[in-house]
Amino acid sequence: MKKLMLLLVLFIFNSIAIASPVNVNSADAKTIADALAGIGQKKAEAIVKFRTEKGPFKTVEELTQIKGITKKILDKNTNDILLSDTSTATPAKTEIKK
């Protein structure tokens, strides 16, 4: 049982360590779902559909226009949401005014 728990902890740690920021304006749904906490396949597909219909996201806050994506989810992913792929890009700020 201890070995199983150790393997589980190592797997989770490894998954977290591998995760890298994702550009929500260019990534496919699977990539978005894999990279962002609280975003499953359906929400990721909604992100792709939204940007296809309305154009690229200009701010992270626009993601809250998608059903099921809340400020809390964005706050969890502050360092993992990008709006561009440039090498000088920094993670988008997700502070949302109340």
Number of C-alpha atoms within 10 A of each C-alpha: 6 7 8 9 10 11 12 12 12 12 12 12 11 11 12 11 9 9 12 13 19 24 22 24 20 16 15 15 21 13 15 26 20 17 22 22 14 18 20 15 15 13 18 24 16 17 26 20 14 17 15 11 8 8 11 16 18 11 12 20 18 12 22 16 11 14 10 14 19 14 18 12 17 24 15 13 21 17 17 22 23 22 20 19 15 9 6 7 11 15 18 19 17 20 12 12 6 4
